[in-house]
């Protein structure tokens, strides 16, 4: 697939929704994770990322303004083991971790789930699992979506990357762009370039996201040789 420019993808899209990017740094020494959330409503924008147990959770910045927590309060990132990190845009994080803990697969976990119950959008559930083992990284991505808004016809797609290339990542997000209803992501995860140290990468992604709609950003670099982890979190509401 064509290598795309992450800056252009983000700057030219006012509302990609929630996004997962998994990949490798240009020197091939670090696996890379990025996860962001955006929001159009006051309820969606009233959120922050908070570190917990090696991963993150979403929390209400102002609990008094929280209207409906069902689809916005969850654990986007959980560390299932020393080797495996799970990142998703909903409570399916817990489903994936539970299945992995039981010796089952990423795919089997997501066969039990579908898109979000938020008509007319039927927001896709996007999920990823990153494995760092024996000095190497591999990852999988998935999207569960409706068939062009038909809630009776769920679609499940899985993508596996056993040997990711240095300096490249795969980016999947919930929406094509803004709209009413909001159009779901289409096609394979987008192949994008990854550049810079974690601070440069984090600051760039945050800058490129739409100023009005961006809410929070999580990034992580995992050293393939020693497993050392660097994490950054940016919340619009501090």
Sine and cosine of phi, psi and omega as CSV:
sin_phi,cos_phi,sin_psi,cos_psi,sin_omega,cos_omega
0.00,0.00,0.39,-0.92,-0.01,-1.00
-0.93,0.37,0.69,-0.73,0.08,-1.00
-0.97,0.24,0.86,-0.51,-0.07,-1.00
-0.98,-0.21,0.34,-0.94,0.00,-1.00
-1.00,-0.05,0.90,-0.43,-0.06,-1.00
-0.87,0.49,-0.62,0.79,0.02,-1.00
-0.86,0.51,-0.72,0.69,-0.01,-1.00
-0.91,0.42,-0.66,0.75,0.00,-1.00
-0.86,0.51,-0.68,0.73,-0.06,-1.00
-0.98,0.19,-0.70,0.71,-0.06,-1.00
-0.92,0.39,-0.45,0.89,-0.04,-1.00
-0.99,-0.11,0.15,0.99,0.01,-1.00
-0.80,-0.60,0.95,-0.30,-0.04,-1.00
-0.93,0.37,-0.36,0.93,-0.08,-1.00
-0.49,-0.87,0.97,0.25,0.14,-0.99
-0.95,0.30,-0.17,0.99,0.03,-1.00
0.99,0.12,-0.91,-0.41,0.10,-0.99
-0.93,-0.38,0.58,-0.81,-0.10,-1.00
-0.67,-0.74,0.58,-0.81,0.09,-1.00
-0.85,-0.53,0.74,-0.67,0.09,-1.00
-0.78,-0.63,0.82,-0.57,0.09,-1.00
-0.84,-0.54,0.66,-0.75,-0.03,-1.00
-0.06,-1.00,-0.40,-0.92,-0.08,-1.00
-0.71,-0.70,0.56,-0.83,0.09,-1.00
-0.94,0.34,0.33,-0.94,-0.06,-1.00
-0.86,0.52,-0.51,0.86,0.00,-1.00
-0.99,0.11,-0.04,1.00,0.02,-1.00
0.95,0.30,0.20,0.98,-0.09,-1.00
-0.99,-0.10,-0.29,0.96,-0.07,-1.00
-0.74,-0.67,0.70,-0.72,0.22,-0.97
-0.99,0.16,0.54,-0.84,-0.14,-0.99
-0.83,-0.55,0.68,-0.73,0.11,-0.99
-0.78,-0.62,0.69,-0.73,0.22,-0.98
-0.69,-0.72,0.67,-0.74,0.09,-1.00
-0.64,-0.77,0.77,-0.64,0.02,-1.00
-0.76,-0.66,0.40,-0.91,0.12,-0.99
-0.81,-0.58,0.50,-0.87,0.07,-1.00
-0.76,-0.65,0.17,-0.99,-0.01,-1.00
-0.38,-0.93,0.55,-0.83,0.07,-1.00
-0.95,-0.30,-0.48,0.88,-0.03,-1.00
-1.00,-0.09,0.30,-0.95,0.05,-1.00
-0.88,0.48,-0.61,0.79,-0.01,-1.00
-0.90,0.44,-0.68,0.73,0.00,-1.00
-0.94,0.34,-0.56,0.83,-0.03,-1.00
-0.98,0.18,-0.24,0.97,-0.04,-1.00
-1.00,0.05,0.82,0.57,-0.07,-1.00
-0.65,-0.76,0.42,-0.91,0.11,-0.99
-0.63,-0.77,0.41,-0.91,0.17,-0.99
-1.00,0.00,0.67,-0.74,0.06,-1.00
-0.75,-0.66,0.72,-0.70,0.03,-1.00
-0.93,0.36,0.63,-0.78,0.05,-1.00
-0.38,-0.92,0.82,-0.57,0.11,-0.99
0.79,0.61,0.65,0.76,0.03,-1.00
1.00,0.08,-0.19,0.98,0.05,-1.00
-0.87,-0.49,-0.53,-0.85,0.04,-1.00
-0.63,-0.78,0.36,-0.93,0.16,-0.99
-0.79,-0.61,0.35,-0.94,0.17,-0.98
-0.99,-0.11,0.62,-0.79,0.04,-1.00
-0.69,-0.72,0.40,-0.91,0.09,-1.00
-0.95,0.30,0.78,-0.63,0.07,-1.00
-0.91,0.41,-0.68,0.73,0.08,-1.00
-0.85,-0.52,0.99,-0.14,-0.05,-1.00
-0.82,0.57,-0.46,0.89,-0.02,-1.00
-0.93,0.37,-0.36,0.93,-0.02,-1.00
-0.99,-0.12,-0.03,1.00,-0.03,-1.00
-0.95,0.32,0.85,-0.53,-0.06,-1.00
-0.99,-0.15,-0.83,0.55,-0.04,-1.00
-0.68,-0.73,0.95,-0.32,-0.06,-1.00
-0.99,0.13,-0.10,1.00,-0.26,-0.96
-0.86,0.51,-0.61,0.79,-0.06,-1.00
-0.92,-0.40,0.05,1.00,-0.06,-1.00
-0.86,-0.51,-0.24,0.97,0.03,-1.00
-0.94,-0.34,0.91,-0.41,-0.08,-1.00
-0.25,-0.97,-0.02,-1.00,0.05,-1.00
-0.96,-0.27,0.99,-0.17,-0.02,-1.00
-0.93,0.38,-0.53,0.84,-0.07,-1.00
-0.77,-0.64,0.81,-0.59,0.11,-0.99
-0.73,-0.68,0.64,-0.77,0.07,-1.00
-1.00,-0.05,0.94,-0.34,-0.07,-1.00
-0.98,0.20,-0.52,0.85,0.04,-1.00
-0.36,-0.93,-0.02,-1.00,0.05,-1.00
-0.88,0.47,-0.34,0.94,-0.08,-1.00
-0.96,-0.28,-0.35,0.94,-0.21,-0.98
-0.84,-0.55,0.77,-0.63,0.08,-1.00
-0.85,-0.53,0.74,-0.68,0.00,-1.00
-0.94,-0.35,0.71,-0.71,0.04,-1.00
-0.69,-0.72,0.77,-0.63,0.01,-1.00
-0.56,-0.83,0.09,-1.00,0.00,-1.00
-0.98,-0.21,0.38,0.92,0.00,-1.00
-0.17,-0.99,-0.22,-0.97,-0.05,-1.00
-0.96,0.28,0.02,1.00,0.13,-0.99
-0.93,0.38,-0.23,0.97,0.16,-0.99
-0.80,0.61,-0.73,0.69,-0.03,-1.00
-0.91,0.40,-0.61,0.79,0.03,-1.00
-0.88,0.48,-0.72,0.69,-0.01,-1.00
-0.89,0.45,-0.73,0.68,-0.01,-1.00
-0.88,0.48,-0.68,0.74,0.01,-1.00
-0.87,0.48,-0.69,0.73,0.01,-1.00
-0.92,0.40,-0.68,0.73,0.02,-1.00
-0.89,0.46,-0.65,0.76,0.04,-1.00
-0.88,0.47,-0.48,0.88,0.00,-1.00
-1.00,0.02,0.12,0.99,0.01,-1.00
0.99,0.15,0.24,0.97,0.01,-1.00
-0.99,-0.15,-0.03,-1.00,-0.17,-0.99
-0.97,-0.25,0.30,-0.96,0.12,-0.99
-0.82,0.57,-0.73,0.68,-0.02,-1.00
-0.90,0.44,-0.68,0.74,-0.02,-1.00
-0.89,0.46,-0.62,0.78,0.02,-1.00
-0.87,0.49,-0.71,0.70,-0.11,-0.99
-0.99,0.15,-0.19,0.98,0.16,-0.99
-0.92,0.38,-0.32,0.95,0.00,-1.00
-1.00,-0.02,-0.03,1.00,-0.06,-1.00
-0.85,-0.53,0.20,-0.98,0.07,-1.00
-0.57,-0.82,-0.24,-0.97,-0.02,-1.00
-0.93,0.38,0.16,-0.99,-0.05,-1.00
-0.97,0.24,0.55,-0.83,-0.01,-1.00
-1.00,0.10,0.90,0.44,-0.04,-1.00
-0.79,-0.61,0.90,0.43,0.00,-1.00
-0.85,0.53,0.52,-0.86,0.05,1.00
-1.00,0.04,0.04,1.00,-0.09,-1.00
-0.97,0.24,-0.62,0.79,-0.11,-0.99
0.71,0.70,0.87,0.50,-0.08,-1.00
-0.80,0.60,0.78,-0.63,0.04,-1.00
-0.88,0.48,0.52,-0.85,0.21,-0.98
-1.00,-0.08,0.87,-0.50,0.05,-1.00
-0.95,-0.32,0.63,-0.78,-0.09,-1.00
-0.56,-0.83,0.47,-0.88,0.07,-1.00
-0.56,-0.83,0.45,-0.89,0.11,-0.99
-0.69,-0.72,0.80,-0.60,-0.03,-1.00
-0.93,-0.38,0.77,-0.64,0.03,-1.00
-0.89,-0.46,0.80,-0.59,0.08,-1.00
-0.88,-0.48,0.91,-0.41,-0.11,-0.99
-0.49,-0.87,0.71,-0.70,0.06,-1.00
0.81,0.58,0.63,0.78,0.06,-1.00
0.97,0.23,0.19,0.98,-0.01,-1.00
-0.78,-0.63,0.37,-0.93,0.02,-1.00
-0.83,-0.55,0.55,-0.83,0.15,-0.99
-0.55,-0.84,0.35,-0.94,0.01,-1.00
-0.43,-0.90,0.29,-0.96,0.07,-1.00
-0.76,-0.65,0.47,-0.88,0.10,-1.00
-0.74,-0.67,0.41,-0.91,0.02,-1.00
-0.53,-0.85,0.46,-0.89,0.17,-0.99
-0.68,-0.74,0.75,-0.66,0.08,-1.00
-0.93,-0.38,0.86,-0.51,-0.13,-0.99
-0.59,-0.81,0.25,-0.97,0.08,-1.00
-0.99,0.13,0.33,-0.94,0.04,-1.00
-1.00,0.07,1.00,0.05,-0.01,-1.00
0.81,0.58,0.69,0.73,0.07,-1.00
1.00,0.07,0.03,1.00,0.03,-1.00
-1.00,0.03,0.96,-0.27,-0.09,-1.00
-0.94,0.35,-0.25,0.97,0.03,-1.00
-0.99,0.12,-0.06,1.00,-0.09,-1.00
-0.76,-0.65,0.98,0.19,0.02,-1.00
-0.96,0.28,0.58,-0.81,0.03,-1.00
-0.87,-0.49,0.68,-0.74,0.00,-1.00
-0.81,-0.59,0.81,-0.59,-0.01,-1.00
-0.81,-0.58,0.65,-0.76,-0.01,-1.00
-0.76,-0.65,0.64,-0.77,-0.05,-1.00
-0.72,-0.69,0.77,-0.64,-0.10,-1.00
-0.85,-0.52,0.74,-0.68,-0.04,-1.00
-0.81,-0.59,0.99,-0.11,-0.10,-1.00
-0.98,0.18,-0.52,0.86,-0.05,-1.00
-0.73,-0.68,0.97,0.24,0.00,-1.00
-0.91,0.41,0.52,-0.86,-0.04,-1.00
-1.00,0.03,0.56,-0.83,0.07,-1.00
-0.87,0.49,0.68,-0.74,0.06,-1.00
0.98,0.17,0.13,0.99,0.00,-1.00
-0.78,-0.63,0.44,-0.90,0.08,-1.00
-0.59,-0.81,0.19,-0.98,0.06,-1.00
-0.87,-0.49,0.78,-0.63,-0.19,-0.98
-0.87,-0.49,0.83,-0.56,0.06,-1.00
-0.76,-0.65,0.65,-0.76,-0.04,-1.00
-0.63,-0.77,0.25,-0.97,-0.16,-0.99
-0.96,0.27,-0.56,0.83,-0.14,-0.99
-0.81,-0.59,0.49,-0.87,0.11,-0.99
-0.93,0.37,-0.70,0.71,0.03,-1.00
-0.17,-0.98,-0.14,-0.99,0.03,-1.00
-0.96,0.29,0.31,-0.95,0.02,-1.00
0.24,-0.97,-0.04,-1.00,0.02,-1.00
-0.50,-0.87,0.98,-0.19,-0.04,1.00
-0.93,0.38,0.29,-0.96,-0.05,-1.00
-0.99,0.17,0.81,-0.58,-0.05,-1.00
-0.95,0.31,0.74,-0.68,-0.03,-1.00
-0.95,0.31,0.45,-0.89,0.09,-1.00
-0.80,0.59,0.57,-0.82,0.00,-1.00
-0.77,-0.64,0.55,-0.84,0.11,-0.99
1.00,0.07,-0.20,-0.98,0.01,-1.00
-0.97,0.25,0.37,-0.93,0.15,-0.99
-0.81,0.59,0.60,-0.80,-0.06,-1.00
-0.98,0.19,0.71,-0.70,0.03,-1.00
-1.00,0.07,0.86,-0.51,-0.07,-1.00
-0.78,-0.62,0.40,-0.92,0.09,-1.00
-0.99,0.15,0.57,-0.82,0.07,-1.00
-0.86,-0.51,0.74,-0.68,-0.08,-1.00
-0.58,-0.82,0.49,-0.87,0.14,-0.99
1.00,0.01,0.20,-0.98,0.10,-0.99
-0.96,0.29,0.05,-1.00,-0.13,-0.99
-0.90,0.44,-0.57,0.82,-0.01,-1.00
-0.94,0.34,-0.66,0.75,0.04,-1.00
-0.89,0.45,-0.73,0.68,0.00,-1.00
-0.86,0.51,-0.75,0.67,-0.03,-1.00
-0.88,0.47,-0.75,0.66,-0.04,-1.00
-0.89,0.45,-0.60,0.80,0.02,-1.00
-0.91,0.42,-0.76,0.65,-0.02,-1.00
-0.86,0.51,-0.69,0.72,0.00,-1.00
-0.89,0.46,-0.65,0.76,0.00,-1.00
-0.92,0.40,-0.57,0.82,-0.07,-1.00
-0.98,0.21,-0.38,0.93,0.02,-1.00
-0.94,0.34,0.55,-0.84,-0.03,-1.00
-0.83,0.56,0.80,-0.61,-0.12,-0.99
-0.89,0.46,-0.62,0.79,-0.05,-1.00
-0.96,0.30,-0.56,0.83,-0.19,-0.98
-0.97,-0.24,-0.29,0.96,-0.05,-1.00
-0.94,0.35,0.56,-0.83,-0.07,-1.00
-0.84,-0.55,-0.84,0.55,-0.05,-1.00
-0.48,-0.88,0.43,-0.90,0.01,-1.00
-0.66,-0.75,0.71,-0.70,0.10,-1.00
-0.86,-0.51,0.72,-0.70,0.13,-0.99
-0.72,-0.69,0.46,-0.89,0.04,-1.00
-0.50,-0.87,0.69,-0.72,0.17,-0.99
-0.93,-0.38,0.75,-0.66,0.02,-1.00
-0.88,-0.48,0.88,-0.47,-0.01,-1.00
-0.93,0.36,0.84,-0.54,-0.07,-1.00
-0.94,0.35,-0.44,0.90,-0.08,-1.00
-0.99,0.17,-0.70,0.71,-0.10,-0.99
-0.87,-0.50,-0.03,1.00,0.03,-1.00
0.98,0.22,0.08,1.00,0.01,-1.00
-0.88,0.48,0.63,-0.78,-0.10,-1.00
-0.89,-0.46,0.74,-0.68,0.18,-0.98
-0.90,-0.43,0.75,-0.66,-0.05,-1.00
-0.78,-0.63,0.63,-0.78,0.11,-0.99
-0.75,-0.66,0.60,-0.80,0.06,-1.00
-0.72,-0.70,0.75,-0.66,0.12,-0.99
-0.83,-0.56,0.81,-0.58,0.10,-1.00
-0.90,-0.44,0.73,-0.69,0.03,-1.00
-0.90,0.43,-0.62,0.78,0.08,-1.00
-0.99,-0.11,0.87,-0.49,-0.03,-1.00
-0.95,-0.31,0.00,0.00,0.00,0.00
